[in-house]
């Protein structure tokens, strides 16, 4: 009877935990350093790191994530008076007239942004954006998608996930995915709440569970947004 109970319990243990590793491995831990040391030269991280920004309010995770990928893309940028004459997307000039017709800054400040709103606002900035529901993926298809998209192929990936699913403090959140490590089967999340969490290596199965959760605003599953020029 005890053996049967043990087998049932083990069936619910994630692969990462079964291998003796935590679901989330942070950037400056010893294990995190070992993983980042083998980051491939074509990982999106190298394009994202120079323009990676912290969200300027605790509800601007979507805006900071969007701004990060927009500045990494080879597209025309606006000139914010703060940085004039240099062109650069900021979390203020992100809200162009076209974007503000979709969702305005005060609404984002109050409740953040849904997956569909993220897609629409990015398209309003003149880039391509494709929405993928977490419910439409499994671990295998998620892995294959990220292996391709997180390389140097002109695509960037934004993830909308539930923090609690990763054992973190908070609810729904947006951040940028930056690299895939095949040896550990983990994805690097560049957390735009830089004041709160370091970049983190998250197992594929854990990421899938986190994006396959229900957004309380849209009443739709969270998921990914793939962005390209």
N, C-alpha and C positions, 0 to 999 in steps of 0.2 A: 504493500500500500504506500509506504514511504517512498519507494523507488518510483512508483507511478506519479506521485505528487511532484517529485523532483523533476521528472521528465516534462511534465506539464509546465512547471515554472521556467525551465530552461528554454522552452519553445517561445517564450515571450522576451527573452534576452536579445538585445540587438547585437548584430555582428561586431560592432565596435566594442561593446561591453564584454562580449564573449571572448574577445581577443585580449582583454585586460586593459583596454584603452577607453578613456572617457569619450562621450559623444562629441564634446567640444574641446579642442586643444588650442590654447591661446598662443599668440605670436611669440611672446618672450619666455615661454616655458622651455625647458630643455628639449622636449619632444617637438614643440613648435619650431624651435630653431633648426632642428635636424630636418624637418620637412621643408622649411623655406630654403634651406641650403641646396636642395635639389630642384628648386623651381625652374622650369624650362625657360630658355631665353625668349621663346615666342609667347609666353603667358601674357594675358591682358594686363596683369599687374604692372608691368614695366611701362605701359602707356597710361595707366590710371594713377599710379603713385604720384607723379608730379602735379596732378590737378585734383587730387582727392581732398575733399573739404568736409568739415564737420557741420552738421545741421545747426543752424543759428538759433533755432528754438526747439523745444522738445517735441513739437509736432511737425517739424519741417523735414523729416527723414526722407520723404518722397522727393522733395525739392532738391535737397542736397545730393541725393543719389542721381537724379536727372541731370543736374548741373555738372556733376563729375564726368558722366559719360559724354555730355555735349561738348565739354572742353577737351575731351580726348579724341573726338571725331574731327576729321579734316573738313570742317564746314565754316561758313561765315559766322562770326560772333558779334554780338552787340557791343557797343561802347558804353559802359557804365560810367557816369560822371566821376565816380570815385577813382577809377583807373584810367581815365582819359589821358592821352589819346589811344590807349591800348585796348584792344578788343578782348573781351573776356566775359563769359557767362557768370553771373552772380545769382545768389538766391533772391535778390531784389529784381534784377532785370529779367529773370525767368518769366515773371508775370507780364508778358507783353499784352497788348490789347487782345490779340487772338486767344492767348491762353486764358486771360481774365474772363472771356466770354464763356469758357468751359467751366472754370472754377476760379474764384478770386482768392487773394491772399488771406482774407479774413476767414474764409471757410476752411482753408487748409490749416490755418492757425488753430481753429476750433476742433477739427476732426481728422486732419490728415487727408490722404488721397487714396481712392480705390484703384484697383488694377486697370479698369476701363478708363478712368480719368487720367491715369499715368500715360496710357497709350495715346489718348486724344491730345493731351498737352504736348507730348513729344512730337507728334505729327504736326502740331501747330507751329513747332519750332523748325519745321522743314526737314525732319529726318524720318526714316522708316521705323516703325515700332510694331512688333507682333506680340500679342498677348497669348499666354499658354496657361490654362488652368492646372493647378496642382492635381486635380482629380483626373485629368486626362493623361497623366504620366504614371509610370511605375519606376522602380529603381533602375531597371535596365535602360528604359528609354531616356530617363533623366541623365544617367551616366553618359550615354552616347551623345545626347544633345550638348552637354557641357564639355565633353572632351573636344568637340569640334568648335563650339562657340567661344571657349575661353582661350583658344589659340589665336594666332595673329591672322584672323580671317576677316577683319573689318567689322565684326560684331561684338557687342557688349551685352552683358546680362544683368538685369536688375531683379532682385528677389523680394517678394512680399511674403513674409512669414510670421508665424506666431512665436514670439520670444519664449513664452512659457514652455513650448514644446521642446526647446533646446535647454531648458533648465535655467533660463535667464530671467531677470526681473523685467516686467513690462508686458505689453500686449502685442497688437499687430505692429509690424515694423517693415521699413524698406531699407535695403542696403545693396551694395554692388558686389557681384561675384567676380573674382580676379584670377583664379588659377585652379587647375585640377592636378592633384597628385595621385598618380596611378598606383604607386606602391602602397599607400595607406587608404586609397579609395576615398579621398577627402577633397572638399572644395574650400577655397579660401573666401571668407566673407570679409570685405572691407567695411566695417561698421561705421556708418556716418555719425553715430553717437560716440565719437572718439573720446569724449570726456567720461564715458560710462564703461565701454568695453574695448579691449584691444582687437585687432584683426584676429579672426579665429578660423581654424581648420575644422570643418564639420563633415561628418561621415555622410555619404550619399543617402543612406536610408534615413538618417535623422533629418537631413534637409528635406527629403521628400515628405516626411511626416509633417514638418513645420510649414511647408507651402500648401499642403493638402488639408488646410483648416478653413473654417468659415469666417469670412470678413463680416463683422456685425453691421457695417454701414450698407454694403451692397447686397448682403445676404447671398453672396457668391463665394466659391472657393478662392483662396489666395493663389499665388502662382508666380510665374516669371514673365518678364517683358524683355524681348530680344530687340536691341536697338542697333541700327546701322545707318550709314549715310544715305 
